[in-house]
Structure formats: structure tokens, C-alpha cells
Amino acid sequence: MYGVKIFFVALFCFTSVAWAELTWDEEWAKKNEEPSVKVLTHELIPVSKTVFKVINLDTQKEKTIDLTGKNFIIVSVREPGSDGRFYAVDNDGTVWWSGAVTSGADEFKSPSGVFPIIQKKRYHMSTLFPDESGENNMNYMMKFTNGGHALHEGSVDWMSHGCIHIDPKDVPVIYKWSTFKTKVVITRHSYMPFAQEDLRKIYIKR
């Protein structure tokens, strides 16, 4: 009988510890950067240079978002059918800067939609995925979801844990230009048809 009691006490303790660890892991993940987003909840489709259609994939409800007259950064993620580029659009509707990006790998897909910039930090280290070297790996961080997704400096040669990597030569320019009023637009469709005329002018000047 004594042995049975010991068994149930041990089982209870193990279950409690496992539950506590699970709860702690979930809370920790919620508070830190670059969480896994495996299931997409929205699809965003560019309709024009400044107008976008957003579809809720659960309800199939659609809404139109018009960013005419506003500064925004649109990211066409690096996935099939997308550009793998960001485009900075000024409030006069001009695409004035563009560059390569990488986005979330399959198991860490970046979200789609229109988001505000909610935090900016020049020097930052991811607490969920810290760099083994001890060097900051999210510098020029522009966070756009409460889950920790951000635009930041990173390699454009490999996919991320959900954030948007911007090439080191481009990200300082975008960081300086952006404010908390700047919107971040994430799409899985090509934006190039709306940007190419402005980009030709940029590259000719360069």
C-alpha cells in the first residue's frame, strides 16, 4: 500500500512539473521574439500601389485597406509567387527604396496583413533565438506584432524564424525613415507590377 502511495505521489509530481514546464514555455514564447506562425489567418492582395484587399481565411470575409497619403513598408515575402523584396512607399505614393528580404521558413511563416510599428530598437538581441556568438542578431529592430515579429538587419541568404530580414546596406535607411505611424504591409503576392515604374527611375539615377 505504501508503494502505491509513493507511485501516485511521484506521478502527481511529474505531471505537475510537466504541466508547469509547458505553461512556462508557452508564456515564455508569447513574451519573446520570432514565434512560430505555422497557420496563416489572413491573405493580403495588392489591388493598386496603395490599396490592399485583406481576406480572413477562417471566415472568408474581405475588407479593403487604403493607405493613400501614408508612409508604409510593403514586404513581398520570399515564397513562391512573391518577390522576396521590401518596398518603401512615401506618403505621395512613390516607391523610393527597395531591397531584398528573407522571411519565415515553412514552420515559422511570417504573418500576412497590415501592421503598425510598435517598437523600434537600434541594438537588440533575440531572447528566444539568441546568437551563440553573443552578438546582437536583431539590430535596427522595427517590431510590428505583439508576438515579436519585426523587420531587422539580417542575412538575406537564409530564412528566418518569422521576422523579416533586411540586408545590412538597406536597413539603416529604412530604420531612420520609419516612425510609429509607418505601416508594415506583408503580402504573399507580387508588388512589382505597381513598383516597377518608380524603381526604373531609382536605378537610372543610381
MOPE-V104416 format. One line per field, one symbol per residue. phi: phi as a letter, one per 20 degrees, with the letter a starting at -180 (. if undefined). burial: # if it has 16 or more other C-alpha atoms within 10 Angstrom, else .. A space follows every 10 residues. Layout:
phi=???
burial=???
This chain:
phi=.ffffgffff ffffffffff ffffffffff edelffcedf dccdcfdbfc dcdddffedm fdbddddgnc fbdddegebg ndembdcedf fenefdbbaf cccffgecgf fdqdceedbc bfdbdfeecf fffnegccfl fcfccffofb eafafeebfd epfdedggfe ffffffffcf efedddcddf dggedfffff ffffff
burial=.......... .......... ........#. .######... .#####..## .####..... ......#... #########. .######### ..###.#### ######.### ########.# ...###.#.. ......#### #####.#### ######..## #######..# ##.##..##. .######### ##..#...#. ......
